[in-house]
Amino acid sequence: MGRKIGTPGIIPLEKGKIPPQAVDLEEVVLGAMMIDKKGVDEVIDILHPDVFYKEGHRFIYEAIFKLFESSQPVDLLTVSAQLKTDGKLEAAGGDFYLIKLTQKVASSAHIEFHARIILQKYIQRSLIKISSEIIEEAYDEATDVFDLLDNAESKLYEVTQGNLKRSAETAQNLVIQAKKKIEEISNKEGLSGIPSGFDKVDRLTSGWQPSDLIIIAARPGMGKTALTLSMARNIAVNANIPVAFFSLEMSSVQLITRLISSETGLSSEKLRTGRLEKHEWEQLNVKVKTLEKAPLFIDDTPSLSIFDLRAKARRLASQHKIRLIVLDYLQLMTSGASQKGGNREQEISMISRNLKALAKELDVPVIALSQLSRAVETRGGSKRPILSDLRESGAIEQDADIVSFIYRPEYYKIDEWDDEERTPTQGQAEFIVAKHRNGGLDNIRLKFIANLGKFDNLDDFDSPFEFQSKMNAEGENPFITRNLPDAEQAFGSSMNDLPGADPDDDVPF
């Protein structure tokens, strides 16, 4: 026969649940802070008043924090005086309780460890509170389920950001890390970040750097999506680096079709209509194999909120180790239910701030596309964009580490570049780096292949001026082959046997 516990029909008190707490450690930490200055220095950056479970302990910590902020000594007498000034001495337990706290500690050697346990208990209590609120809201039939998800994500994010703070590191450790990074860069031909595949861009930026927010802005039709798709392709296919591409404008099938066009050399029109010759089908099947194996992840969720993006990005980082995030484009993103009622500029400010926070949290570069205002169109001259053309520019420009623009003068019927050589603009674009927090600025020309929706490096011979410069430097046509035996070997037959070939003539390729 089992032993009876409590009165029948009554739940014993010990069966109830008490919120996670460590009151004994709170006493030890507060006592150590009042008897040893080292204890204050080690704890002050870890804890804040709300983490204390007992109200009196919150009042005592607030008094200690005020003394620390005003560079006053922290001890039994000064804390008691500060509590009296605040009118909270009795609520904190009085002078007798403060004396009792200082007697509980012999050393502050383990104070940081104890403080982190107190913080963990507070996080547990916060999660319980948030969970209870989510459960209560979930039972409410009037609650929009997507608003509920946004709200839950926001609250969890606040707990993370507010309490899991990175501690400061010593100069010695940081110097060692910096030297190690410099050594790694030297072995990667000067690239410390993710290579974009555009040589001159990579030389300027040393690759896209971890934790950087990069804004690429342009007017509609300039090729924002085409440029970032070309980058994503270069990074995922050539460098085999995992990339996450969030598209709020185009479907994932449309994006991959663009990439197939770029990869195979088949025009978007042919792929859209499906009118391919037999050899083109073979070309398609062979050349997409590299694309199929690429670690490229495309998400085309419409009206994506910043909190949804953060949640998805965290999962991708955890599951697939993504090292670059692309967002197309910023103005189509929503801030979520928590920001309803604010104006659009405040909403964009909140989104850009969170994108920068995401880049730092995951330690990956985040590339966000952005629209430019119509001021570009109304301006005379070359219509080259400037920083003030960014829509809701204040917050975006402030948060971004790099702000760049895409400019295609051909779009505005401008046939020549505004340089000394007046070179043709056909099939060319300019990648303008207008802000670079950790480097220089430049206007870099790229090749634009419109029928493939593709950007590429601008070769020396893509420009007539560059071609002429090459000829002048070498004193001959670089396309004329002088070393005929090598050329014959490459072609596998005598080039002089070609119809109409004269053995005494130079043979152009």
VOMIVO-341086 format. One record per residue (C-alpha): residue number from 1; residue in three letters; x, y, z. Coordinates in steps of 0.001 Angstrom, whole numbers, plus 500000, padded with zeros to 6 digits. Layout:
BEGIN
  dovex  vexnu      px      py      pz
    NUM    ALA       X       Y       Z
...
END
This chain:
BEGIN
  dovex  vexnu      px      py      pz
      1    MET  500000  500000  500000
      2    GLY  501472  503315  498840
      3    ARG  502090  506225  501164
      4    LYS  499428  508962  501003
      5    ILE  500671  512406  499961
      6    GLY  498588  515354  501126
      7    THR  494864  515517  501465
      8    PRO  492780  513664  498817
      9    GLY  491612  516074  496089
     10    ILE  494196  518733  497007
     11    ILE  497406  519164  494945
     12    PRO  500441  519302  497265
     13    LEU  502375  522593  497141
     14    GLU  505592  520815  496130
     15    LYS  503851  519676  492933
     16    GLY  503486  523283  491762
     17    LYS  505926  525116  489514
     18    ILE  508197  527914  490690
     19    PRO  509781  530232  488079
     20    PRO  513482  529526  487423
     21    GLN  515539  531517  489918
     22    ALA  518834  531626  491792
     23    VAL  518170  533947  494754
     24    ASP  521151  532557  496694
     25    LEU  523496  533437  493804
     26    GLU  521900  536884  493543
     27    GLU  522839  537448  497187
     28    VAL  526401  536240  496586
     29    VAL  526899  538446  493491
     30    LEU  525517  541606  495151
     31    GLY  527610  540973  498268
     32    ALA  530772  540486  496190
     33    MET  530114  543716  494279
     34    MET  529936  545656  497556
     35    ILE  533196  544286  498955
     36    ASP  535406  544082  495845
     37    LYS  535723  546574  492962
     38    LYS  536843  543729  490671
     39    GLY  533437  542139  491188
     40    VAL  531704  545274  489873
     41    ASP  533944  545421  486769
     42    GLU  533279  541777  485880
     43    VAL  529497  541835  486349
     44    ILE  528354  545304  485300
     45    ASP  528446  544468  481561
     46    ILE  526638  541141  481990
     47    LEU  523656  541940  484221
     48    HIS  520934  544581  484271
     49    PRO  518365  545209  487060
     50    ASP  515561  543176  485451
     51    VAL  517514  539915  485621
     52    PHE  517148  539771  489418
     53    TYR  514245  537668  490615
     54    LYS  513853  539352  494019
     55    GLU  512601  542943  493862
     56    GLY  514879  544130  496697
     57    HIS  517876  542816  494772
     58    ARG  516813  544834  491709
     59    PHE  516823  548012  493837
     60    ILE  520283  547224  495218
     61    TYR  521731  546552  491757
     62    GLU  520195  549795  490418
     63    ALA  521963  551688  493222
     64    ILE  525280  549975  492413
     65    PHE  524832  550744  488706
     66    LYS  524159  554440  489386
     67    LEU  527300  554672  491524
     68    PHE  529331  552953  488805
     69    GLU  527970  555291  486100
     70    SER  528898  558364  488116
     71    SER  532399  556951  488866
     72    GLN  531654  556780  492610
     73    PRO  533130  554051  494845
     74    VAL  530880  551043  495409
     75    ASP  530804  549705  498977
     76    LEU  528375  549035  501819
     77    LEU  528107  552686  502879
     78    THR  527791  554230  499398
     79    VAL  525141  551701  498325
     80    SER  523156  552364  501509
     81    ALA  523385  556118  500896
     82    GLN  522275  555743  497272
     83    LEU  519288  553621  498300
     84    LYS  518300  556291  500819
     85    THR  518541  558943  498086
     86    ASP  516327  556817  495839
     87    GLY  513877  556210  498701
     88    LYS  514262  552450  498378
     89    LEU  516411  551450  501358
     90    GLU  513549  549881  503324
     91    ALA  512169  548126  500214
     92    ALA  515637  546651  499626
     93    GLY  515710  545188  503169
     94    GLY  517422  547969  505094
     95    ASP  521005  548329  506284
     96    PHE  520853  545034  508198
     97    TYR  520147  543130  504943
     98    LEU  523009  544886  503125
     99    ILE  525395  543844  505925
    100    LYS  524061  540292  505663
    101    LEU  524819  540225  501905
    102    THR  528457  541256  502398
    103    GLN  528912  538463  504958
    104    LYS  527838  535794  502453
    105    VAL  530943  536203  500270
    106    ALA  534577  535504  501008
    107    SER  535895  536030  497459
    108    SER  534754  537349  494085
    109    ALA  536786  534766  492142
    110    HIS  533691  533076  490656
    111    ILE  531439  536113  490402
    112    GLU  531289  536116  486574
    113    PHE  530244  532454  486513
    114    HIS  527544  533146  489111
    115    ALA  526333  536202  487171
    116    ARG  525880  534151  483997
    117    ILE  523750  531616  485896
    118    ILE  521522  534494  487111
    119    LEU  521260  535685  483485
    120    GLN  520308  532199  482283
    121    LYS  517537  531983  484884
    122    TYR  516210  535353  483695
    123    ILE  516218  534174  480063
    124    GLN  514296  531059  481109
    125    ARG  511705  533220  482886
    126    SER  511470  535486  479828
    127    LEU  510897  532507  477530
    128    ILE  508198  531173  479858
    129    LYS  506489  534592  479836
    130    ILE  506703  534894  476046
    131    SER  505433  531328  475592
    132    SER  502477  531989  477871
    133    GLU  501589  535136  475910
    134    ILE  501872  533271  472598
    135    ILE  499634  530463  473911
    136    GLU  497048  532975  475123
    137    GLU  497079  534868  471792
    138    ALA  496942  531596  469807
    139    TYR  493660  530667  471564
    140    ASP  492177  534015  470510
    141    GLU  490247  533391  467273
    142    ALA  490530  537080  466325
    143    THR  494341  536886  466177
    144    ASP  495912  536836  462708
    145    VAL  498258  533835  462660
    146    PHE  500914  535632  460601
    147    ASP  500846  538632  462937
    148    LEU  501251  536154  465795
    149    LEU  504324  534607  464123
    150    ASP  505858  538044  463534
    151    ASN  505191  539066  467126
    152    ALA  506694  535842  468509
    153    GLU  509812  536253  466369
    154    SER  510152  539877  467506
    155    LYS  509901  538986  471213
    156    LEU  512398  536127  470923
    157    TYR  514774  538403  469027
    158    GLU  514528  541017  471784
    159    VAL  515455  538421  474417
    160    THR  518462  537345  472352
    161    GLN  519689  540838  471588
    162    GLY  519109  542147  475083
    163    ASN  520803  539395  477019
    164    LEU  523261  537343  474998
    165    LYS  525891  540074  474740
    166    ARG  529363  539451  473455
    167    SER  532005  540207  476036
    168    ALA  534924  542507  475263
    169    GLU  538199  540845  474240
    170    THR  541729  541788  475197
    171    ALA  543985  543624  472752
    172    GLN  546355  540634  472834
    173    ASN  543672  538210  471590
    174    LEU  542467  540667  468964
    175    VAL  546007  541241  467629
    176    ILE  546490  537471  467284
    177    GLN  543188  537178  465398
    178    ALA  544071  540107  463129
    179    LYS  547513  538650  462288
    180    LYS  545927  535285  461490
    181    LYS  543430  536964  459160
    182    ILE  546216  538916  457400
    183    GLU  548110  535641  456827
    184    GLU  544969  534052  455362
    185    ILE  544462  537049  453050
    186    SER  548042  536794  451775
    187    ASN  547347  533193  450731
    188    LYS  544166  534217  448886
    189    GLU  545747  536816  446595
    190    GLY  544480  539711  448706
    191    LEU  540858  538553  449009
    192    SER  539663  538460  452606
    193    GLY  535962  538128  451786
    194    ILE  533595  536439  449342
    195    PRO  534739  536975  445716
    196    SER  532017  538523  443521
    197    GLY  533587  537173  440330
    198    PHE  534117  540725  439008
    199    ASP  537866  541277  439146
    200    LYS  538001  545062  439577
    201    VAL  535189  545024  442160
    202    ASP  537046  542371  444151
    203    ARG  540292  544341  444005
    204    LEU  538498  547377  445433
    205    THR  536581  545548  448191
    206    SER  538894  542534  448805
    207    GLY  535680  540541  448369
    208    TRP  532388  541020  450216
    209    GLN  533327  541151  453892
    210    PRO  531598  539185  456697
    211    SER  529107  541273  458749
    212    ASP  528915  543977  456032
    213    LEU  525627  545349  454691
    214    ILE  526027  546115  450975
    215    ILE  523382  548182  449196
    216    ILE  523164  547946  445387
    217    ALA  520729  550578  444121
    218    ALA  519455  551530  440660
    219    ARG  516445  552733  438735
    220    PRO  514092  550067  437287
    221    GLY  515497  548441  434154
    222    MET  519163  548993  435025
    223    GLY  519782  545319  435849
    224    LYS  519833  545057  439665
    225    THR  518551  541490  439658
    226    ALA  520769  540537  436702
    227    LEU  523889  541814  438498
    228    THR  523191  540046  441787
    229    LEU  522204  536834  439968
    230    SER  525505  536988  438089
    231    MET  527297  537449  441419
    232    ALA  525357  534613  443049
    233    ARG  526222  532370  440108
    234    ASN  529940  533268  440278
    235    ILE  530034  532651  444032
    236    ALA  527988  529427  444100
    237    VAL  529252  527819  440871
    238    ASN  532852  529015  440565
    239    ALA  533771  529304  444262
    240    ASN  531311  526659  445578
    241    ILE  530277  529006  448396
    242    PRO  526669  528603  449685
    243    VAL  524435  531581  448834
    244    ALA  520869  532403  449959
    245    PHE  518852  534513  447493
    246    PHE  515595  536012  448802
    247    SER  513457  537304  445935
    248    LEU  510363  539370  446738
    249    GLU  509862  540419  443122
    250    MET  510364  537357  440885
    251    SER  509478  533687  441350
    252    SER  512224  531147  441976
    253    VAL  511526  529462  438596
    254    GLN  511908  532790  436770
    255    LEU  515210  533414  438549
    256    ILE  516606  529974  437793
    257    THR  515520  530358  434156
    258    ARG  517566  533553  434001
    259    LEU  520543  531692  435428
    260    ILE  520076  528885  432889
    261    SER  520107  531490  430102
    262    SER  523322  532975  431485
    263    GLU  524941  529564  431937
    264    THR  524005  528056  428550
    265    GLY  524217  531146  426344
    266    LEU  520640  530562  425150
    267    SER  518536  533728  425071
    268    SER  515766  534257  427614
    269    GLU  513268  534485  424743
    270    LYS  514182  531014  423473
    271    LEU  513916  529522  426943
    272    ARG  510602  531294  427546
    273    THR  509047  529955  424319
    274    GLY  510790  526559  424432
    275    ARG  511666  526785  420719
    276    LEU  515058  525113  420849
    277    GLU  516908  523249  418128
    278    LYS  518190  519750  418801
    279    HIS  521756  520940  419419
    280    GLU  520415  523625  421760
    281    TRP  518598  521002  423848
    282    GLU  521901  519107  424127
    283    GLN  523653  522355  425070
    284    LEU  521004  522994  427720
    285    ASN  521248  519512  429268
    286    VAL  525049  519564  429436
    287    LYS  525643  523099  430723
    288    VAL  522997  523139  433487
    289    LYS  524756  520319  435327
    290    THR  527156  522745  437017
    291    LEU  524188  524897  438031
    292    GLU  522331  521889  439447
    293    LYS  525222  521135  441796
    294    ALA  525680  524741  442946
    295    PRO  524930  525498  446650
    296    LEU  522386  528193  445749
    297    PHE  519171  528481  447793
    298    ILE  516341  530636  446404
    299    ASP  513351  531748  448499
    300    ASP  510541  533615  446720
    301    THR  508212  534190  449689
    302    PRO  506120  537311  448832
    303    SER  505781  540224  451292
    304    LEU  508534  538773  453455
    305    SER  508863  540468  456838
    306    ILE  512239  541230  458368
    307    PHE  511560  538756  461184
    308    ASP  510676  535991  458707
    309    LEU  513888  536741  456848
    310    ARG  515943  536506  460024
    311    ALA  514334  533195  460977
    312    LYS  514864  531718  457488
    313    ALA  518444  532997  457304
    314    ARG  519290  531475  460698
    315    ARG  517948  528094  459549
    316    LEU  519894  528245  456277
    317    ALA  523049  529230  458133
    318    SER  522593  526323  460537
    319    GLN  521624  523694  457962
    320    HIS  523584  524726  454858
    321    LYS  526342  527029  456208
    322    ILE  525380  529895  453880
    323    ARG  528056  532592  453618
    324    LEU  526221  535263  451626
    325    ILE  522635  536581  451699
    326    VAL  521036  538498  448807
    327    LEU  517729  540365  449182
    328    ASP  515814  541529  446086
    329    TYR  514662  544076  446999
    330    LEU  514509  546176  450180
    331    GLN  511422  548325  449461
    332    LEU  509232  545222  448954
    333    MET  509967  543971  452461
    334    THR  507607  544569  455387
    335    SER  508596  545217  458981
    336    GLY  505926  542968  460506
    337    ALA  502958  543549  462774
    338    SER  504950  545283  465510
    339    GLN  505594  548337  463335
    340    LYS  502051  549010  462083
    341    GLY  501033  552627  462234
    342    GLY  504503  554060  461589
    343    ASN  505437  555890  458402
    344    ARG  507334  554213  455586
    345    GLU  510616  555965  456340
    346    GLN  510577  554622  459907
    347    GLU  509722  551163  458570
    348    ILE  512615  551186  456080
    349    SER  514903  552449  458859
    350    MET  513891  549522  461046
    351    ILE  514401  547041  458159
    352    SER  517863  548337  457236
    353    ARG  518916  548330  460897
    354    ASN  517791  544701  461206
    355    LEU  519579  543708  457997
    356    LYS  522819  545087  459431
    357    ALA  522137  543254  462710
    358    LEU  521533  540026  460745
    359    ALA  524858  540439  458916
    360    LYS  526665  540832  462259
    361    GLU  524749  538028  463957
    362    LEU  525483  535438  461230
    363    ASP  528859  537006  460358
    364    VAL  528069  536976  456631
    365    PRO  527793  539755  454033
    366    VAL  524200  540801  453265
    367    ILE  523546  542340  449835
    368    ALA  520263  544251  449641
    369    LEU  518954  545736  446408
    370    SER  517224  549103  446592
    371    GLN  515240  551413  444325
    372    LEU  516351  554934  443497
    373    SER  514026  557915  443512
    374    ARG  512779  559566  440301
    375    ALA  515163  562484  440912
    376    VAL  517620  560664  438615
    377    GLU  515204  560882  435679
    378    THR  514494  564612  436102
    379    ARG  518164  565518  436386
    380    GLY  520009  566637  433278
    381    GLY  523434  565566  432070
    382    SER  524662  561986  432403
    383    LYS  521952  560981  434949
    384    ARG  524599  559191  436982
    385    PRO  523055  558416  440434
    386    ILE  524297  559909  443706
    387    LEU  523742  559027  447381
    388    SER  520839  561438  447862
    389    ASP  518896  559552  445154
    390    LEU  518367  556613  447526
    391    ARG  514745  556290  448552
    392    GLU  514394  556686  452332
    393    SER  518140  557335  452040
    394    GLY  518941  558502  455577
    395    ALA  518718  555166  457357
    396    ILE  519951  553052  454431
    397    GLU  523020  555206  453866
    398    GLN  523794  555244  457586
    399    ASP  523472  551480  458172
    400    ALA  525223  550298  454999
    401    ASP  528953  549571  454893
    402    ILE  528955  549845  451096
    403    VAL  526494  551791  448939
    404    SER  526810  551186  445208
    405    PHE  524839  552057  442072
    406    ILE  524313  550472  438656
    407    TYR  524402  552956  435793
    408    ARG  523834  552132  432109
    409    PRO  523981  555299  429964
    410    GLU  522748  553244  427001
    411    TYR  519370  553042  428785
    412    TYR  519100  556853  428545
    413    LYS  520106  556848  424831
    414    ILE  523562  558168  425737
    415    ASP  525915  556638  423142
    416    GLU  529278  557717  424549
    417    TRP  530873  557726  428008
    418    ASP  531585  561150  429428
    419    ASP  535343  560571  429510
    420    GLU  538192  561998  427481
    421    GLU  538145  559137  424975
    422    ARG  534340  559299  424406
    423    THR  534184  555491  424145
    424    PRO  530883  553805  423136
    425    THR  528508  552804  425939
    426    GLN  526851  549927  424060
    427    GLY  526809  546710  426094
    428    GLN  528484  548361  429078
    429    ALA  527494  549367  432602
    430    GLU  529140  551200  435465
    431    PHE  529277  549829  439009
    432    ILE  529601  552950  441145
    433    VAL  530900  552529  444707
    434    ALA  529642  555755  446333
    435    LYS  530230  554808  449979
    436    HIS  532805  552371  451299
    437    ARG  533267  552344  455056
    438    ASN  536492  550342  454959
    439    GLY  537988  551201  451590
    440    GLY  538158  553432  448538
    441    LEU  535570  554609  446027
    442    ASP  535570  553940  442285
    443    ASN  533463  553712  439121
    444    ILE  534033  550264  437629
    445    ARG  532876  549360  434129
    446    LEU  531310  545961  433492
    447    LYS  530032  544150  430423
    448    PHE  526237  543833  430159
    449    ILE  524797  541106  427919
    450    ALA  521142  542106  427592
    451    ASN  519746  539019  425822
    452    LEU  521190  536754  428534
    453    GLY  520446  539096  431461
    454    LYS  524078  538789  432499
    455    PHE  526930  540966  433749
    456    ASP  530566  540019  433190
    457    ASN  534075  541424  433443
    458    LEU  534849  544031  430796
    459    ASP  537779  542605  428847
    460    ASP  540505  544841  427432
    461    PHE  539207  544287  423915
    462    ASP  535546  545022  424704
    463    SER  536377  548713  424296
    464    PRO  537715  550121  420982
    465    PHE  539905  552535  422971
    466    GLU  541446  549688  424988
    467    PHE  541977  547737  421750
    468    GLN  543731  550710  420120
    469    SER  545855  551222  423257
    470    LYS  546929  547588  423109
    471    MET  547901  547957  419442
    472    ASN  549862  551157  420110
    473    ALA  551722  549574  423035
    474    GLU  552709  546441  421126
    475    GLY  553083  548046  417708
    476    GLU  550981  545340  416083
    477    ASN  547520  543874  415905
    478    PRO  547172  541560  418953
    479    PHE  544727  539376  417042
    480    ILE  547317  538455  414363
    481    THR  549122  535189  415067
    482    ARG  552841  535294  414393
    483    ASN  553767  531937  415832
    484    LEU  552215  529758  413143
    485    PRO  553673  526388  414241
    486    ASP  552001  526773  417662
    487    ALA  548726  527740  416029
    488    GLU  548909  524771  413664
    489    GLN  549508  522480  416609
    490    ALA  546513  523936  418438
    491    PHE  544250  523345  415435
    492    GLY  545698  519930  414658
    493    SER  546307  520689  410952
    494    SER  548314  522991  408746
    495    MET  546716  526406  408675
    496    ASN  548239  526976  405229
    497    ASP  545918  524257  403904
    498    LEU  542896  526411  404698
    499    PRO  541027  527593  401555
    500    GLY  542402  530895  400252
    501    ALA  545345  530898  402681
    502    ASP  548633  532402  401492
    503    PRO  551727  530954  403258
    504    ASP  553307  534441  403318
    505    ASP  550293  536147  404926
    506    ASP  549514  536537  408587
    507    VAL  546459  534491  409469
    508    PRO  543895  536103  411786
    509    PHE  541991  533938  414225
END
